[in-house]
Amino acid sequence: MRKFFYFKLALSNVRRSKITYLPYLVATAVMSGVFLLIAGLLFSKGMTNTPSGDTAKALFAFGLVVYALFTFGFMLYINNFLIKRRKKEFGLYGILGLDKRHVGRVLVWENTFVVGGGLICGTAIALVFGRLLFLILMKLIHAVPGSSFSIPLIAYALMIGLFFLIFLVTSVANIIRVHTASPISLLSSEKSGEKDKKGLIPLAFIGAVLLVGSYYFAWTTEVPGLALGIFFPLAIAVIIATYLLFLCGSIVVLRLLRMKKSLYYQADHFVTISGMFHRMRQNARGLATICILSTMLVVTVSGTLSLYLGREQMTRAMYPFTVQVFVKDDATTEEIVSYDATLQQIAAENHVTLSADKSKLVTTLPDSEEYRRNNFVWEDSAFVEVPTLIFYDGSFRFDTSGTDEDCLAFIQAIRDHYSESFDQKPNLIVSDFYTAREEGYGFYGGLLFLGAFFAVLFLAVAVLILYFKQVTEGYEDKERFEILQKVGMDDHQVKKTINSQVLWVFFLPLAATTLHMLFASKIMAQMLRTFMLYDWGMVLACIGGTLLAFTLLYFVIYRVTARTYYRIVRR
């Protein structure tokens, strides 16, 4: 009977607090559904049977691990946020005589309803959209589906295992938090953020120095390899700086505004600045997290999109000649001439014409002296001319004319011919543009697909944090604005004050994200040069387009969540 009581109480709490639990359930559904889709695509037979499937599968395996880690961390963060929101309720349970262990059981049941319901909805999402996303992935990697898409049992097992672990950790954490806190402290927890902290100015200064320094190195680094090496240290520095400036810098700025008496002691400004003090004390950490998530979203989507759109350009840059055939190191002049004739013969059999443009070799040679070696073989201190193709530095280099199918058949014929000639121990290695392009489709297409999945994760968590903040602040501000109306502020002034505070707080992360991306664009462009992507204009277009799309989406989110806030305040 007692267990049934806990069950009913937990179910009643979830129904009563649906404005809080529904977004949590939706986030669980989205995260579990995306995880199941990634795992399903990784282990599906349809991926195994595609030419570029191996490349995409290796990428998806790495992405699945990273996604699981992010999901685990974000779910813990969201659970912690929810528990803080309900501390007063738990304290009231204790005062009414409900034991802490009973409160713990209620929390476990509530967690079971939300996580279980989220997993069911997430599975439904994966089953409904799985086939469509599989076809999109096949389109991105330029592959024809080898079989129909289905989610294997191992994908379900991995999803259940991950979220069961999340369920255990969050449940244990919630029980420990309830057991270690007194009812009085739980009841007064909402005011815990009201005290001003000491040492804010030095911390704000450190944050400003870190941010300015990171911006400087990001904008002035001109060496692509160095840019790639320092990007992640700079990203960590920017994350630390963002938290310090939101947590400490915002309070310092508000203090300075409050010290300016002529500005502070005005009806509108007094209420707005005081309200901002309250909001930043309570929400600075969450707003900084939203800023970091938004920046990660824009970087991930714009970076993967740039690589995907520039894949052809990068492959061409890596392969100035369509085909490069490396011969054995100790090849004699006669053997090299024989290779040349054989390559010509194989090309004719496959309806392919070979040509060699000497001018392409200029960019690959360090000086003019070596340039004079093209079309010659170095042997016994003498130059030996090769009849048709370019031979340089131990390899033949040439272009092919023909259809893609004929060129691929020609390349495979080269491998087959010399594999048989040398008893399955070929003395030459073939490197070609066509194979690299197919592998590029698999890698960059899969990378873009994973980038979209991670964008969904970052967006879901950011939306969830924004929503919970609006709900939390709505209940907190309701009483505050009722008092303001009682002391003489009319409804228009109250509405104006609310709008100014909400707008400032809501769009502060977006402004910081825009500033981060402005300086990140330069180092991102330099990093992409290591992949031989030199089109900075295209990279900037991808960053700008992604940022614009996110801004529009952010505004829509603001309108939806603000509506919930206003309904609570005006209730």
Order of alpha helices (4+ residues) and beta strands (2+ residues): alpha-alpha-alpha-alpha-alpha-alpha-alpha-alpha-alpha-alpha-alpha-alpha-alpha-alpha-beta-alpha-beta-alpha-beta-beta-beta-beta-alpha-beta-alpha-alpha-alpha
